[in-house]
């Protein structure tokens, strides 16, 4: 398929809209955690039990930064460390029940806020957006 000027224009507009919406959603951080800490918490959930070095790689930060983030999350009772059975010099990080509850609560609140924004759209626009979700999901799934 040939990329046209219309595709390029659509891509530019879509990229900008997604970036703005993502920024707005990120700014709705709840509680006393930073965006970096929320992101690390979600990454731990996805990859647990995860080595701190692997967490750093997933998050795009240094191992020292990941270690500091994990220390804060551990201090707040959101994650716990355990020795890696395969390598006693390494630690694995997992969510605690409290960490799972915090992530679930944050997601529910962010989803509710976005649902309110969708509900505030003109009904025809909200319907079009809902109809286009499979297209956006397919686009997001491509690599």
Residue, then its C-alpha position, 0 to 999 in steps of 0.5 A: x500500500x502506498x502512503x499518501x499525503x492524506x495518510x501522513x496528515x491523518x497520522x500527524x493529527x492522530x499522533x498529536x491527539x493521542x499524545x495530548x490525551x495520554x498526557x492528560x491521563x498521566x496528569x491524573x496521577x492519584x495518591x502520593x506516587x510519581x508517574x515513574x513509580x506508577x509505571x514501575x508498579x504496573x511493569x512489576x504487575x506485568x512481569x512479576x516476579x521481575x529482577x530489578x535489572x529487568x525492571x530497569x530495562x522495561x522502564x528505560x532507566x538505570x538499575x540504580x534508578x530502578x533500585x531507588x523506585x523499588x525501595x520507595x514502593x517497598x517502603x509503602x508496602x506496594x511491592x516486596x523483594x525476594x531473593x532470586x532462587x537461580x541467582x542469590x545475588x539478584x532480587x525479584x520484585x512482586x506486587x503485594x496485595x496493597x500494590x494490586x489494590x492501588x493499581x486497580x483503584x487507579x485504573x478504575x478512577x482513570x477509566x471513570x474519568x475518561x468515560x465521563x469525557x466520552x459521555x460529554x461528547x455529542x452522542x453521534x461523536x461518542x458513537x463514532x468513537x466507540x465504533x472506531x475502537x476496534x480500528x484503534x486497537x488493531x492499529x495499537x497492536x501492530x509493530 
